[in-house]
Amino acid sequence: MRQIILTKGEDGFWVVECPSLPGCISQGETKEEAIINIKEAIQLYTECLLEDGIEVPEEKYEAMTIVL
């Protein structure tokens, strides 16, 4: 299980990243598409790490939302 951050970009696309996997970023025209795309990106990212003999980082990210 991985946590993701989903934000709306200036171009109207949804940008999504997985903080526990540095550089694992994707996007989509809709939230749903962006989530599907990041799931695929996470899968490929972890497969590449394993193929290269690199340990997959554990999920350690905590999120908090504060309304100001």
C-alpha positions in Angstrom: 0.0 0.0 0.0 1.3 3.4 -0.9 0.1 6.9 -0.1 -0.2 9.4 -2.9 -0.6 13.2 -3.2 -3.1 14.4 -5.9 -3.1 18.0 -6.9 -4.6 20.0 -9.8 -2.0 21.4 -12.1 -2.1 24.8 -13.8 -2.9 23.1 -17.1 -6.0 21.5 -15.6 -4.5 18.0 -15.4 -4.3 16.1 -12.1 -0.8 15.5 -11.0 -0.2 12.6 -8.7 3.0 11.5 -6.9 4.1 8.8 -4.5 6.4 10.5 -1.9 7.9 7.2 -0.6 9.2 6.5 -4.2 11.2 9.6 -5.2 10.5 10.7 -8.7 7.4 8.4 -9.1 5.0 11.0 -10.6 2.2 10.7 -13.1 -0.9 12.7 -14.2 -4.3 12.4 -15.9 -7.1 14.5 -17.2 -9.3 13.3 -14.4 -8.7 12.2 -10.8 -9.6 8.7 -11.8 -7.2 8.6 -14.7 -4.4 10.0 -12.6 -4.9 7.4 -9.9 -4.9 4.6 -12.6 -1.7 6.1 -14.0 0.1 6.3 -10.7 -0.8 2.7 -9.8 0.9 1.7 -13.1 3.8 4.0 -12.4 4.3 2.5 -8.8 4.1 -1.0 -10.3 6.8 -0.3 -12.9 8.9 1.7 -10.4 9.1 -1.2 -7.9 9.6 -3.8 -10.7 12.6 -1.8 -12.0 14.1 -1.5 -8.5 13.8 -5.3 -7.9 15.3 -6.1 -11.3 18.3 -3.9 -10.4 18.6 -5.6 -7.0 17.6 -2.5 -5.2 15.4 -2.7 -2.1 12.0 -1.1 -2.5 11.6 1.7 0.1 9.0 1.1 2.8 6.0 3.4 3.0 6.9 6.0 5.8 5.0 9.0 4.6 2.5 10.7 6.9 0.0 13.2 5.7 -1.9 15.9 7.6 -4.3 18.5 6.2 -4.6 21.8 8.0 -7.3 24.3 7.1 -6.2 27.9 7.6 
